[in-house]
């Protein structure tokens, strides 16, 4: 499975996601770092992503070629991350057939009802758990 980690600005969330996914998943799963800027991509590559690409076209192109997309909830919001997340990126991610695992951050004037208030590391741990469960269910479905 191909997993895209998408981040912008300083790449801190993406870096942490890549580190945890590399630690928790087997090597058969490819982790692709997609940054809205070069700094974010570099941080995710340093964390161990298998490949990386930067910018609107790279994200739009790869969004339809991966099995899972993970990042902060802002990756589906036009002009999030102080404008780094373009409408084309938000649209490509939203319309991608990939499973999306979104980390709820109360920014961009968005608050997700029903989501318990938790620390960012707790949300990241939950995202990794969701991805592991999804991968296990896909493996199970392939055996049927």
C-alpha positions as CSV (number, residue, x, y, z in Angstrom):
1,X,0.0,0.0,0.0
2,X,1.1,3.5,-0.7
3,X,0.5,6.1,2.0
4,X,0.8,9.8,1.4
5,X,1.6,12.1,4.3
6,X,0.7,15.6,3.4
7,X,1.9,18.7,5.3
8,X,2.9,22.3,4.9
9,X,4.5,25.2,6.8
10,X,7.3,23.6,8.9
11,X,6.4,20.0,8.3
12,X,6.3,19.1,12.0
13,X,3.0,17.1,11.9
14,X,4.1,15.3,8.8
15,X,7.5,14.5,10.3
16,X,5.9,13.0,13.4
17,X,3.4,11.0,11.3
18,X,6.2,9.6,9.1
19,X,8.3,8.6,12.1
20,X,5.4,6.8,13.7
21,X,4.2,5.1,10.6
22,X,7.7,3.9,9.7
23,X,8.0,2.5,13.3
24,X,4.6,0.8,13.3
25,X,4.2,-0.5,9.7
26,X,6.1,-3.2,7.8
27,X,8.5,-2.2,5.1
28,X,6.0,-3.4,2.4
29,X,4.1,-0.1,2.8
30,X,5.5,2.9,0.9
31,X,5.3,6.3,2.6
32,X,5.3,9.3,0.3
33,X,6.0,12.7,1.7
34,X,4.0,15.4,-0.1
35,X,4.8,18.9,1.1
36,X,3.1,22.2,0.1
37,X,6.6,23.6,0.4
38,X,10.2,22.3,0.3
39,X,10.8,22.7,4.1
40,X,7.8,20.4,4.9
41,X,9.0,17.8,2.3
42,X,12.5,17.8,3.7
43,X,11.3,17.3,7.2
44,X,9.3,14.3,6.2
45,X,12.1,12.8,4.1
46,X,14.5,13.2,7.1
47,X,11.9,11.3,9.2
48,X,12.2,8.3,6.8
49,X,9.7,8.8,4.0
50,X,10.5,6.6,1.1
51,X,9.9,9.3,-1.5
52,X,9.0,13.0,-1.5
53,X,7.6,15.6,-3.7
54,X,6.7,19.3,-3.3
55,X,4.0,21.7,-4.5
56,X,0.6,21.8,-5.9
57,X,1.1,19.7,-9.0
58,X,2.9,16.9,-7.1
59,X,0.1,16.7,-4.5
60,X,-2.7,16.8,-7.1
61,X,-0.9,14.2,-9.3
62,X,-0.1,11.8,-6.4
63,X,-3.5,12.1,-4.6
64,X,-5.1,9.8,-7.1
65,X,-2.2,7.3,-7.0
66,X,-2.1,6.4,-3.3
67,X,-4.2,4.2,-1.1
68,X,-4.2,6.3,2.0
69,X,-3.8,10.0,2.6
70,X,-3.1,11.3,6.1
71,X,-2.6,14.8,7.4
72,X,-4.2,17.6,9.4
73,X,-7.9,18.3,8.6
74,X,-6.8,21.5,6.9
75,X,-5.5,19.5,3.9
76,X,-9.1,19.4,2.6
77,X,-9.8,23.1,3.2
78,X,-9.0,25.6,0.4
79,X,-6.4,28.2,1.5
80,X,-5.6,26.5,4.8
81,X,-2.1,26.6,6.2
82,X,-1.9,30.4,5.7
83,X,-2.7,30.0,2.0
84,X,-0.3,27.1,1.2
85,X,-3.1,24.7,0.7
86,X,-4.5,25.8,-2.7
87,X,-8.1,25.1,-3.8
88,X,-6.7,22.6,-6.4
89,X,-4.9,20.7,-3.7
90,X,-8.0,20.6,-1.4
91,X,-10.1,19.4,-4.3
92,X,-7.7,16.7,-5.4
93,X,-7.4,15.3,-1.9
94,X,-11.2,15.5,-1.3
95,X,-11.9,13.7,-4.6
96,X,-9.2,11.1,-4.3
97,X,-10.5,7.6,-4.0
98,X,-7.9,7.0,-1.3
99,X,-8.9,6.4,2.4
100,X,-8.4,9.7,4.2
101,X,-7.2,9.9,7.8
102,X,-7.5,13.4,9.0
103,X,-6.1,14.8,12.3
104,X,-8.6,17.3,13.9
105,X,-6.9,20.6,14.6
106,X,-9.1,23.4,15.6
107,X,-7.6,25.9,13.2
108,X,-9.0,27.6,10.0
109,X,-12.2,28.3,12.0
110,X,-13.1,24.6,12.0
111,X,-14.1,22.7,15.0
112,X,-15.2,19.1,14.5
113,X,-18.2,18.3,16.8
114,X,-17.9,15.0,18.7
115,X,-14.1,15.0,18.7
116,X,-12.7,14.8,22.1
117,X,-10.2,17.5,23.1
118,X,-6.8,15.7,23.0
119,X,-3.2,16.7,22.5
120,X,-1.7,16.6,19.0
121,X,0.5,13.6,19.9
122,X,-2.7,11.8,21.0
123,X,-4.4,12.6,17.7
124,X,-1.4,11.4,15.8
125,X,-1.3,8.1,17.7
126,X,-5.0,7.7,16.9
127,X,-4.4,8.3,13.2
128,X,-1.6,5.7,13.1
129,X,-4.0,3.2,14.9
130,X,-6.7,3.9,12.3
131,X,-4.2,3.3,9.4
132,X,-3.0,0.1,11.0
133,X,-6.6,-1.2,11.4
134,X,-7.5,-0.2,7.8
135,X,-4.4,-2.0,6.4
136,X,-5.2,-5.1,8.5
137,X,-8.8,-5.1,7.1
138,X,-7.6,-4.8,3.6
139,X,-5.2,-7.7,4.1
140,X,-8.1,-9.7,5.5
141,X,-10.4,-8.8,2.5
142,X,-7.7,-9.9,0.0
143,X,-7.6,-13.4,1.6
144,X,-11.3,-14.0,1.2
